[in-house]
Structures are given as structure tokens and as C-alpha cells.
Amino acid sequence: MRIFTSILFSFFILSSIAQNDTERLMAAMLGETPIEEDLQELCDEIGGRVTGSEANEKSVEWGCRKFKEAKVKVRKQAFEMPVLWLPESTKAKVSGAAEFVPSIVAKYQTPPGNYKAKLVDAGTGTEEEVKKLGASVKDNFLLVEMDLCLDIPGLFAEYEAATKAEMAAEKYGARGIVFMASRPRGLLYRFITHKATDNTMPQFVMVREDAKRCLRTIREGKPLDIEISISAKTGDSFKSENVIAEIKGSEKPDEVVIIGAHLDSWAMGTGANDNGCNVAMMIDIARQMKKLGIKPKRTIRFALWNGEEQGYFGSWAYNKEQGDKLDKHIMALSIDIGSGALSGFFTNGREELIPILEEVLQPVEGLGDFTHLNVPIVGTDNFDFMLEGVPNLVGNHLSASYGINYHASSDTFDKVDLKSLKRNSAIVAVLTLGFANLDENKYPLQRQSREEIQAIFDKNKLEFTMRMFNVWEPWISRARGRVE
């Protein structure tokens, strides 16, 4: 009788453990998985993945193959990118009081060609500073000094400062802009201008040390000229593709939880922290869920977005494709701030998500000290879900090595914090399953109206930030986002 009781007790214990999908999934994610091997393959064998490049197309096929090998249903979603711009080379020569060849790189969508003009010291590029320069601005290149950027807040500060400098340069007739690199030790990087795909002004980033040399010379009253030659492959609209995988819901298959990371990157490095590490995470979560036979109540979709760096075109295309089906999307999550430890989540103006996060993250509370911020994030693939009123989240990470290597030639596999990436993958997996199995009677989640979305933008004074990324006008004109 004792043996029978012991066996029965063990059976119930084992059954209880077997039924706890959350614990099994967390253990699997923290255990040995191919996430590191996948990331190394993506970075070292495929490399930087500018949307429209051969490497990017290879990465789409790679992502599909990884999901298929995991026996997860997958499809490619085609969409249109508005313009093609693939950098080939940028060369410069400084002449006048000093003559040397600086290291320089073009910003996205700088028109190819040859440029020659005077270098004008524009300070930090504020409108007041540029206006004071008077006639010397006209048809010349502004040399703009930038603060050092060593962390994530520094990135947003740089975007803001650069946008103000661009606006001033346009207003007062500058030929173009040369920005001092915000990173030390000869590091170069690339990102979009505030007009993104619509940019027509030549803009460049010069190695910090070379830019300082120029500024010292000019500030001694000695003139400098600059000649710049840029070569790029350009073209009109073209087709790109997202990778969309899914595990069908067992009880509410028409309701969707979607989690994603962008597959594309700039080609100066190999797109490791931005955003290859989190692409590998998406694949690994899907793989382990399938391997464990987990059957979520709602459908879980795993998205590898394309065209993110140029303006989140892939995730925008997904939202347009889904249309009224977005009413059934109860949560969209974007993971796009590197491999530093997750410190919480941005709830993007949806305060009702905070108690849900606190509940679904209880099983992984030992993996981090989470603080959630009800602040709307503009700059990654949550954005069009926010514009459509879908509850959305963005992972908030410790900076680690993300800021200094952002979009830079140094964004390579060796900079990824692999231990944090494993912990992060367990956190995101548990969060995703928690939302997929959420009790809608306890936590009803509704899609917001345009009026409610606009109220979030007004409350958080987002107009300038949205203008920084060239998305304010499309929202106002109703070309992008919810129309009512």
C-alpha cells in the first residue's frame, strides 16, 4: 500500500510538472540550445544585411530554413520598399590650411556624386548657431560637433541634435552636413536622416579625431575646403520580404500574440547586437515551444522584420496586410535594444499592460529586477502596431555595449553578451506564453481608436520625435496608422 501511495504521489507530482508549460519552457530556454550557433552563423557567414542587398535576401532564406528545421510553420511576406540605396564607397579630401584624407561615411539616402565646398564651423548645429553664420552657410558644408555617445540615452540625444542641425541646414541653404562622429577611437557608423527615404541633402559622418582636427584649424581662423565622392547603388521601389512563423492557438486560434525582431541591419558591421541576437532569440523560442509540444491558447507569431532601419517598412506592411484582423491582436512585442540584460518593458502609453506584465513575469522574477515604463517608443517595429491601436511592448535593456557599437563597424558577434541573451530569451518566452494564455475576463485588452492613440501622442509630446523619424506627416495625413 505504501509503494502504491508513493507511486501515485510521484505520478501526480510528475503530471503537475508536465502540465506546467511555463516552467518547462523556461528550463528549456536556459538550457543548451543552438541560439549561439545560429547567431554566429547569421553574423559571420551572412554578415551585414542592408534591405535590398544579396546578404539580406540570404538572411530571409536562412530565417525560413531555421523555422522549417524546427518544424514551425513559416511563410515569407512580400512588401514594397520605396527606394533602393546600397552604399559602395565614400572618399574625402580636406584641403586648405591643412591637407589630409579623413575617414568618412555617408548617411542613408545621400545622393551619389562628387561634392566640393568650404567647411564651415556650425558648432553643435542649433538653429541659433547656424543663423549667426549668415551668408557663409549658403552652398557650403556645415561641420557639426557632436557629444560623445556611450549609451542608449545618448543615441536618442544624437538623433535629436542631428535632426535640429538638418532642419537648420535646410532652412539657411547649406550644401550639406559633415557630422563629427559621436564615437571615439576612429569608429564610424550609419543611420537615417530625419527625412529618411525622402532625403536629398548630402550628409556624412567623419571620424571624431579627424573632425576635431578640422575644427581646431577652422577655429584658428584658417580656412578649409572638403571634396567628397560617394558611390552607391540606387533605384526605385523594390520587393523585400518579412519572415513570419507561427504556432497555432489551441482554443482561440484567431487571436494573435506577435513577437518580433528585425532581420535587416546596416553593413558596416555584421548586425550582431542590432539586431541579430534577438532574431536568433525569436527562432530559439519557437524551436523550444515546438520541441516541447506546447499548445498555447492563442496563436503565437514570430516575425523577422525587414526594412526596419529605413523606417519600419516590414512591420508597417504586416499591419496593412492584417487590416481588421488587428482587432484580434492582443499584444505585439518588439525586441531591438541589443543583448544587455532586460530591465523591464516599455508599455507605450498602455498602462493597463503593467499589471499583466507583473503577473506573467512572476515565474522569471529571479532572472531580473524589472521596472516597466509607460513611455511610448518611436524607432522600432512596435511603432505601426501603436499607430493601429494594438497593445504593444518594447523590451528595455541595460546598455551593455549597445550604445557605442550602434550601427557601427564594431557591431560584431564578439560584442554580444551571450549569457544575458540566454536569460533574456527565457524572459521573453515566458512573457509570450503568458499573454497567449491570458484570461481575457481578468485582463480584457482592446484595440484603441485613433482618438485614443492621438491622446497618447499629445500627452507625451511626440510630434518632434515622430518628425525625427519622418513618420509624423504620414500619421497626420492618415497614410499610416488607424484612420478612425
Backbone torsions as a table, in degrees:
resi	resn	phi	psi	omega
1	MET	NA	-40.0	178.9
2	ARG	-64.1	-41.5	179.8
3	ILE	-62.3	-44.2	-179.7
4	PHE	-62.1	-44.3	-179.9
5	THR	-62.5	-41.5	179.6
6	SER	-63.9	-43.9	179.3
7	ILE	-63.6	-42.6	-179.2
8	LEU	-63.6	-42.5	179.8
9	PHE	-62.9	-43.9	178.8
10	SER	-62.0	-38.6	-180.0
11	PHE	-62.0	-45.1	-179.5
12	PHE	-65.9	-38.6	178.3
13	ILE	-63.2	-48.3	-179.7
14	LEU	-63.7	-39.4	178.9
15	SER	-63.7	-40.0	179.9
16	SER	-63.5	-42.8	178.8
17	ILE	-64.9	-42.5	-178.6
18	ALA	-63.8	-30.1	-178.1
19	GLN	-83.5	-11.6	-177.7
20	ASN	-87.9	83.5	-177.2
21	ASP	-59.9	-35.1	-177.8
22	THR	-62.1	-46.6	-179.7
23	GLU	-66.3	-40.7	179.4
24	ARG	-64.1	-41.4	-179.4
25	LEU	-66.7	-43.0	179.2
26	MET	-60.8	-44.6	-179.8
27	ALA	-62.9	-40.8	-179.3
28	ALA	-65.6	-43.1	-178.8
29	MET	-65.4	-35.4	179.8
30	LEU	-80.6	-15.8	179.6
31	GLY	-81.3	-165.1	-177.6
32	GLU	-77.6	118.5	177.8
33	THR	-137.5	167.1	-178.5
34	PRO	-83.9	19.2	-174.3
35	ILE	-59.5	-41.1	-179.8
36	GLU	-67.4	-43.0	179.6
37	GLU	-63.7	-40.6	178.2
38	ASP	-61.1	-45.5	-177.8
39	LEU	-64.0	-43.6	179.9
40	GLN	-63.4	-39.9	178.8
41	GLU	-63.0	-45.2	-179.7
42	LEU	-62.8	-44.3	-175.6
43	CYS	-77.7	-48.1	-171.6
44	ASP	-84.0	-31.7	-177.0
45	GLU	-95.1	-34.7	178.2
46	ILE	-97.6	-44.5	173.8
47	GLY	85.2	-157.6	-179.3
48	GLY	-61.0	143.3	-165.4
49	ARG	-132.8	64.8	177.7
50	VAL	-64.5	133.3	179.8
51	THR	-57.2	126.7	-177.5
52	GLY	102.2	-10.4	-179.4
53	SER	-88.5	163.3	176.7
54	GLU	-62.1	-38.9	179.0
55	ALA	-62.8	-38.8	178.6
56	ASN	-63.5	-44.0	178.5
57	GLU	-61.7	-38.9	177.1
58	LYS	-63.8	-37.1	-178.3
59	SER	-67.8	-33.1	176.2
60	VAL	-63.1	-46.8	178.7
61	GLU	-63.9	-37.7	178.2
62	TRP	-62.8	-46.1	179.9
63	GLY	-62.2	-42.9	177.7
64	CYS	-61.5	-42.6	-178.4
65	ARG	-64.0	-40.3	-179.5
66	LYS	-63.3	-42.7	178.1
67	PHE	-66.6	-40.7	179.7
68	LYS	-63.8	-40.8	177.8
69	GLU	-62.3	-30.1	177.4
70	ALA	-84.0	0.5	179.8
71	LYS	64.4	33.7	176.6
72	VAL	-104.2	130.8	179.1
73	LYS	-59.3	133.1	-175.5
74	VAL	-144.2	150.8	175.4
75	ARG	-144.0	160.1	171.9
76	LYS	-100.2	133.2	177.2
77	GLN	-109.0	111.2	-179.7
78	ALA	-78.6	145.5	175.2
79	PHE	-153.0	169.4	-175.7
80	GLU	-103.1	127.9	169.2
81	MET	-91.6	140.7	-172.8
82	PRO	-71.4	-35.2	-179.3
83	VAL	-145.8	154.9	175.0
84	LEU	-103.9	132.5	174.4
85	TRP	-148.7	105.7	179.3
86	LEU	-118.7	112.8	-176.9
87	PRO	-67.0	143.1	176.9
88	GLU	-116.8	-55.7	177.3
89	SER	-156.6	151.2	174.2
90	THR	-136.4	124.6	-179.0
91	LYS	-128.6	146.1	-178.8
92	ALA	-141.7	157.8	175.0
93	LYS	-142.9	127.6	176.0
94	VAL	-97.0	135.4	179.8
95	SER	-138.7	169.0	-177.5
96	GLY	116.4	-126.6	-179.0
97	ALA	-65.7	-24.9	174.6
98	ALA	-136.1	143.2	179.8
99	GLU	-126.4	120.8	177.7
100	PHE	-163.2	169.6	179.9
101	VAL	-106.6	105.4	-179.6
102	PRO	-81.3	158.9	172.1
103	SER	-87.7	130.6	-171.1
104	ILE	-151.3	152.8	178.2
105	VAL	-141.2	146.3	-179.7
106	ALA	-83.8	145.1	170.6
107	LYS	-76.6	161.0	-178.7
108	TYR	-54.8	135.2	173.6
109	GLN	70.9	19.1	169.8
110	THR	-69.6	127.6	-177.3
111	PRO	-62.9	133.3	176.6
112	PRO	-61.9	151.8	178.3
113	GLY	149.4	-172.5	179.8
114	ASN	-115.1	131.9	-176.6
115	TYR	-127.2	141.3	175.0
116	LYS	-143.9	127.4	-178.6
117	ALA	-164.2	171.7	175.1
118	LYS	-76.5	144.0	173.1
119	LEU	-89.7	125.7	-178.0
120	VAL	-117.2	128.0	178.1
121	ASP	-69.9	110.6	-179.0
122	ALA	-105.9	17.6	-179.5
123	GLY	59.2	-130.3	178.7
124	THR	-92.4	4.9	172.2
125	GLY	82.7	15.4	176.5
126	THR	-69.7	160.2	-179.6
127	GLU	-60.5	-39.0	-179.9
128	GLU	-60.9	-43.8	-179.4
129	GLU	-67.5	-42.3	-178.8
130	VAL	-67.9	-40.1	179.8
131	LYS	-61.0	-39.0	-178.9
132	LYS	-64.0	-22.5	-179.1
133	LEU	-72.5	-17.6	175.7
134	GLY	61.5	-134.5	-173.4
135	ALA	-68.3	-17.2	-177.5
136	SER	-69.1	-14.0	178.9
137	VAL	-74.5	-37.0	-170.3
138	LYS	-57.3	121.4	174.6
139	ASP	65.3	15.6	176.9
140	ASN	-114.5	169.7	178.4
141	PHE	-93.5	126.5	174.0
142	LEU	-81.3	132.8	172.7
143	LEU	-101.4	113.9	-171.6
144	VAL	-109.6	126.2	-179.7
145	GLU	-83.4	133.8	-179.2
146	MET	-119.1	145.9	174.7
147	ASP	-69.1	156.1	173.9
148	LEU	-62.2	138.7	177.2
149	CYS	-117.5	114.1	-177.8
150	LEU	-123.4	-1.4	-177.1
151	ASP	-150.8	-179.8	-176.0
152	ILE	-65.0	-45.5	176.4
153	PRO	-57.2	-33.2	178.6
154	GLY	-63.7	-30.9	178.8
155	LEU	-65.8	-46.1	179.6
156	PHE	-66.4	-35.1	177.3
157	ALA	-64.8	-38.0	178.9
158	GLU	-67.9	-43.4	177.0
159	TYR	-57.1	-43.4	-177.7
160	GLU	-66.4	-46.0	-179.2
161	ALA	-64.1	-40.8	-179.9
162	ALA	-65.9	-38.8	178.9
163	THR	-63.2	-43.6	178.9
164	LYS	-63.9	-38.2	178.1
165	ALA	-66.5	-40.6	177.8
166	GLU	-61.3	-45.9	-178.6
167	MET	-61.7	-41.5	179.7
168	ALA	-68.2	-40.9	179.3
169	ALA	-61.8	-41.9	178.4
170	GLU	-65.2	-43.7	-175.2
171	LYS	-63.6	-37.6	-173.9
172	TYR	-105.0	12.6	167.4
173	GLY	82.2	27.0	177.0
174	ALA	-67.4	150.7	176.6
175	ARG	-72.3	-35.9	-179.7
176	GLY	-176.5	-172.5	-177.1
177	ILE	-134.2	138.4	168.0
178	VAL	-114.7	113.5	178.5
179	PHE	-91.1	135.7	169.0
180	MET	-66.5	131.6	177.6
181	ALA	-59.3	140.1	-179.3
182	SER	-88.3	1.8	-179.4
183	ARG	-112.0	148.2	-177.3
184	PRO	-85.9	177.7	170.4
185	ARG	56.0	45.5	172.0
186	GLY	71.6	18.3	-175.6
187	LEU	-84.8	131.8	177.1
188	LEU	-116.3	157.0	-175.0
189	TYR	-155.4	171.6	-179.2
190	ARG	-140.4	143.8	166.7
191	PHE	-156.3	-178.8	-173.6
192	ILE	-78.5	161.2	170.6
193	THR	-89.2	175.4	-176.5
194	HIS	-72.7	-13.7	175.2
195	LYS	-99.3	-0.3	173.1
196	ALA	47.9	-120.8	-175.8
197	THR	-66.7	-14.3	-179.0
198	ASP	-95.8	4.2	-175.3
199	ASN	-66.4	138.3	174.9
200	THR	-126.6	-7.1	-178.9
201	MET	-88.0	127.4	176.0
202	PRO	-64.5	126.7	-178.7
203	GLN	-137.9	140.0	-172.7
204	PHE	-138.1	159.1	171.8
205	VAL	-117.9	124.9	179.4
206	MET	-106.7	140.5	177.2
207	VAL	-46.2	135.4	-172.6
208	ARG	-54.8	-44.2	-177.0
209	GLU	-65.6	-38.3	178.2
210	ASP	-69.8	-39.7	179.2
211	ALA	-64.8	-38.3	178.1
212	LYS	-64.8	-37.7	176.9
213	ARG	-60.8	-43.9	177.7
214	CYS	-61.6	-45.8	-178.0
215	LEU	-63.9	-39.9	179.1
216	ARG	-61.3	-42.0	-178.8
217	THR	-65.5	-48.5	-179.2
218	ILE	-62.8	-38.4	-177.8
219	ARG	-73.6	-9.5	171.4
220	GLU	-90.0	4.7	177.9
221	GLY	84.7	16.2	-178.1
222	LYS	-105.5	126.2	-174.2
223	PRO	-76.0	149.9	175.8
224	LEU	-134.7	142.1	171.7
225	ASP	-113.0	159.1	176.7
226	ILE	-135.6	137.2	172.6
227	GLU	-115.1	131.5	-178.5
228	ILE	-132.3	134.3	175.7
229	SER	-122.5	125.0	179.6
230	ILE	-124.4	134.6	175.6
231	SER	-118.1	132.6	179.4
232	ALA	-152.3	148.0	173.9
233	LYS	-86.1	120.1	-176.7
234	THR	-124.0	161.7	178.9
235	GLY	-175.0	177.8	179.0
236	ASP	-81.1	-158.7	-177.2
237	SER	-61.9	152.5	179.9
238	PHE	-151.1	166.2	-178.0
239	LYS	-90.2	134.4	169.3
240	SER	-126.1	179.7	-176.1
241	GLU	-145.0	138.3	165.3
242	ASN	-88.3	160.7	170.6
243	VAL	-112.3	120.0	-176.8
244	ILE	-122.1	115.2	177.7
245	ALA	-113.7	160.6	179.3
246	GLU	-156.3	151.4	169.2
247	ILE	-114.6	117.8	-172.7
248	LYS	-67.3	140.0	177.3
249	GLY	-70.2	144.9	-177.2
250	SER	-86.3	-26.8	-177.5
251	GLU	-117.9	-35.8	-178.0
252	LYS	-130.5	66.9	-173.7
253	PRO	-64.7	-20.8	-179.6
254	ASP	-84.3	-9.5	175.5
255	GLU	-94.9	140.3	-167.3
256	VAL	-128.7	134.7	164.9
257	VAL	-112.0	123.5	-178.1
258	ILE	-119.9	130.6	177.0
259	ILE	-123.1	144.4	-175.0
260	GLY	-154.9	163.2	174.2
261	ALA	-145.7	147.4	-176.1
262	HIS	-85.2	137.4	-175.6
263	LEU	-83.9	-30.9	-177.0
264	ASP	-75.8	162.8	176.0
265	SER	-156.3	171.4	167.9
266	TRP	-79.0	162.6	-170.5
267	ALA	-102.9	11.1	179.3
268	MET	-73.5	-37.7	171.4
269	GLY	-111.7	-148.2	179.5
270	THR	-119.2	19.0	173.7
271	GLY	59.8	47.1	-175.1
272	ALA	-81.8	-59.9	177.3
273	ASN	-80.4	-22.9	179.0
274	ASP	-129.1	85.6	7.9
275	ASN	-141.5	31.3	-174.6
276	GLY	-56.7	-37.0	-177.4
277	CYS	-60.6	-36.7	-177.5
278	ASN	-86.3	-21.0	167.6
279	VAL	-62.9	-47.1	177.8
280	ALA	-60.6	-34.8	177.5
281	MET	-62.7	-47.3	-179.9
282	MET	-56.0	-46.0	-179.4
283	ILE	-63.4	-41.8	-176.6
284	ASP	-69.0	-37.1	177.6
285	ILE	-63.7	-46.6	178.7
286	ALA	-60.8	-42.9	-179.2
287	ARG	-59.8	-46.8	-176.7
288	GLN	-71.7	-36.6	176.2
289	MET	-61.3	-44.1	-179.7
290	LYS	-67.0	-42.6	-178.9
291	LYS	-62.0	-36.7	-179.2
292	LEU	-83.5	-7.1	-179.3
293	GLY	70.6	28.0	-179.4
294	ILE	-71.3	133.1	-179.6
295	LYS	-118.2	91.2	-179.8
296	PRO	-66.6	153.0	179.0
297	LYS	-65.8	-41.5	178.1
298	ARG	-104.1	160.2	176.8
299	THR	-69.0	133.9	174.3
300	ILE	-108.1	125.5	175.9
301	ARG	-110.0	141.9	179.3
302	PHE	-117.5	117.4	-175.1
303	ALA	-112.6	131.5	167.8
304	LEU	-107.6	100.4	-172.6
305	TRP	-79.2	149.7	173.8
306	ASN	-117.4	165.6	177.8
307	GLY	64.6	20.4	-177.9
308	GLU	-69.4	-43.8	-173.6
309	GLU	-63.2	-27.6	-178.5
310	GLN	-89.4	-6.7	178.9
311	GLY	141.9	31.1	175.1
312	TYR	56.4	42.9	-174.7
313	PHE	-70.4	-33.5	179.8
314	GLY	-67.4	-45.5	179.4
315	SER	-70.8	-31.5	174.1
316	TRP	-62.8	-43.5	179.5
317	ALA	-62.4	-38.9	178.2
318	TYR	-62.2	-44.8	-179.7
319	ASN	-62.5	-41.7	177.7
320	LYS	-64.5	-39.7	179.6
321	GLU	-64.1	-38.8	-175.2
322	GLN	-74.3	-34.5	176.9
323	GLY	54.9	-124.7	-177.8
324	ASP	-67.2	-17.6	177.6
325	LYS	-65.0	-15.9	176.5
326	LEU	-63.9	-20.0	174.9
327	ASP	-58.1	-26.3	-176.9
328	LYS	-98.6	2.8	176.0
329	HIS	-86.9	112.2	-175.3
330	ILE	-92.1	-14.7	177.1
331	MET	-165.0	138.1	173.7
332	ALA	-126.1	126.8	-176.5
333	LEU	-118.9	133.8	173.8
334	SER	-117.1	130.6	175.5
335	ILE	-115.5	111.0	-169.8
336	ASP	-156.2	32.9	177.8
337	ILE	-129.2	41.7	171.3
338	GLY	84.3	-158.0	-174.0
339	SER	-113.0	8.6	174.2
340	GLY	-64.1	157.3	-176.5
341	ALA	-57.3	135.3	174.9
342	LEU	-65.4	126.5	-179.3
343	SER	-109.0	0.6	-179.1
344	GLY	148.4	-162.2	-176.8
345	PHE	-139.2	144.2	170.1
346	PHE	-81.6	129.5	-178.7
347	THR	-100.8	2.0	166.4
348	ASN	54.1	45.6	177.1
349	GLY	84.2	2.2	-179.8
350	ARG	-107.9	81.5	-175.5
351	GLU	-61.3	-26.0	-179.0
352	GLU	-66.4	-12.0	178.3
353	LEU	-78.9	-19.6	-174.6
354	ILE	-64.0	-49.4	178.2
355	PRO	-63.9	-29.8	176.8
356	ILE	-66.4	-45.5	178.1
357	LEU	-58.5	-43.6	-179.1
358	GLU	-61.7	-35.2	179.9
359	GLU	-76.7	-49.3	-174.4
360	VAL	-70.7	-21.0	-179.6
361	LEU	-91.0	-0.5	179.9
362	GLN	-54.4	-41.8	-179.2
363	PRO	-62.9	-21.2	-178.0
364	VAL	-114.1	20.5	-177.4
365	GLU	-63.6	-21.0	176.7
366	GLY	-77.0	-8.0	-178.4
367	LEU	-95.6	-1.6	179.4
368	GLY	179.7	160.8	176.1
369	ASP	-103.9	98.7	-168.8
370	PHE	-91.1	131.3	171.5
371	THR	-126.1	120.7	-176.5
372	HIS	-97.1	140.7	-175.2
373	LEU	-117.6	121.3	179.5
374	ASN	-86.4	62.0	-178.0
375	VAL	-121.6	131.0	179.4
376	PRO	-75.9	130.5	-179.5
377	ILE	-102.5	128.0	173.5
378	VAL	-114.1	124.2	178.1
379	GLY	142.7	4.5	177.7
380	THR	-153.7	-169.1	-165.6
381	ASP	-78.6	2.9	169.4
382	ASN	-75.5	-19.4	-163.5
383	PHE	-58.9	-48.7	-177.0
384	ASP	-72.0	-24.9	171.5
385	PHE	-66.6	-39.5	176.2
386	MET	-63.4	-42.6	178.2
387	LEU	-63.0	-25.7	-179.3
388	GLU	-94.6	0.7	176.9
389	GLY	83.2	10.4	179.7
390	VAL	-81.7	133.7	174.9
391	PRO	-53.9	128.7	-173.1
392	ASN	-142.0	151.2	-176.9
393	LEU	-132.6	152.8	170.8
394	VAL	-131.9	131.6	177.4
395	GLY	-66.4	135.5	176.5
396	ASN	-106.6	125.8	-173.9
397	HIS	-118.7	155.3	166.2
398	LEU	-65.5	148.0	-172.6
399	SER	-60.4	-41.2	-176.1
400	ALA	48.9	-126.3	-179.4
401	SER	-103.3	15.9	-172.7
402	TYR	-68.6	-50.0	-172.7
403	GLY	-59.2	-50.8	-174.5
404	ILE	-68.9	-26.5	-177.9
405	ASN	-99.8	4.4	-176.2
406	TYR	-59.1	120.9	177.3
407	HIS	60.1	17.2	-171.5
408	ALA	-103.3	167.3	177.6
409	SER	-63.5	-16.2	-178.7
410	SER	-91.3	2.1	179.5
411	ASP	-78.9	81.3	-174.8
412	THR	-126.5	167.4	-173.0
413	PHE	-51.6	-39.1	-175.2
414	ASP	-67.5	-12.4	179.0
415	LYS	-88.3	-7.0	-176.4
416	VAL	-79.0	134.3	174.7
417	ASP	-84.6	94.3	-172.7
418	LEU	-67.6	-33.3	178.4
419	LYS	-66.8	-44.6	177.5
420	SER	-65.5	-37.0	179.6
421	LEU	-60.0	-40.0	177.8
422	LYS	-64.6	-45.7	178.6
423	ARG	-63.3	-43.5	179.3
424	ASN	-59.7	-39.3	-178.6
425	SER	-64.5	-36.8	177.0
426	ALA	-67.2	-41.3	179.7
427	ILE	-62.7	-48.1	-177.7
428	VAL	-66.7	-37.7	179.0
429	ALA	-62.7	-45.9	-179.4
430	VAL	-66.0	-42.4	177.8
431	LEU	-59.7	-45.2	-177.7
432	THR	-62.9	-47.2	179.1
433	LEU	-64.4	-36.1	178.7
434	GLY	-62.1	-43.5	177.5
435	PHE	-69.1	-36.0	-179.7
436	ALA	-66.0	-28.4	-179.0
437	ASN	-105.7	14.1	-174.3
438	LEU	-62.2	140.9	175.7
439	ASP	-80.3	107.6	-175.8
440	GLU	-67.6	-20.2	177.7
441	ASN	-72.6	-31.5	179.0
442	LYS	-84.3	-38.9	-176.7
443	TYR	-130.0	78.2	177.1
444	PRO	-71.6	127.5	179.3
445	LEU	-116.1	124.0	-175.7
446	GLN	-116.4	150.8	173.2
447	ARG	-75.3	135.2	-177.8
448	GLN	-81.8	155.6	174.1
449	SER	-81.9	167.5	177.1
450	ARG	-59.7	-39.5	179.6
451	GLU	-60.9	-41.7	179.2
452	GLU	-68.4	-37.3	178.2
453	ILE	-65.2	-46.1	179.6
454	GLN	-60.7	-35.1	179.0
455	ALA	-63.0	-36.4	176.2
456	ILE	-64.4	-44.6	179.8
457	PHE	-62.7	-42.3	-178.9
458	ASP	-66.6	-45.1	-178.3
459	LYS	-60.8	-37.8	-176.2
460	ASN	-98.7	6.9	176.9
461	LYS	50.2	58.2	-172.9
462	LEU	-91.1	-2.4	-174.0
463	GLU	-56.4	-49.1	-177.5
464	PHE	-64.1	-42.0	179.3
465	THR	-61.2	-41.6	178.7
466	MET	-68.5	-32.8	174.9
467	ARG	-67.4	-33.5	177.6
468	MET	-56.2	-32.5	-177.3
469	PHE	-109.1	15.7	174.3
470	ASN	60.4	36.4	-178.2
471	VAL	-122.5	0.6	179.6
472	TRP	-72.4	-49.2	-178.4
473	GLU	-61.1	-43.9	176.6
474	PRO	-59.7	-33.4	177.2
475	TRP	-70.1	-46.7	-177.6
476	ILE	-64.3	-37.3	-178.5
477	SER	-81.8	-4.1	-177.7
478	ARG	67.8	19.6	173.5
479	ALA	-77.5	-17.9	-177.6
480	ARG	-140.1	131.1	177.0
481	GLY	98.4	-176.3	-176.2
482	ARG	-70.3	134.9	-175.5
483	VAL	-91.4	-15.5	-179.9
484	GLU	-148.7	NA	NA
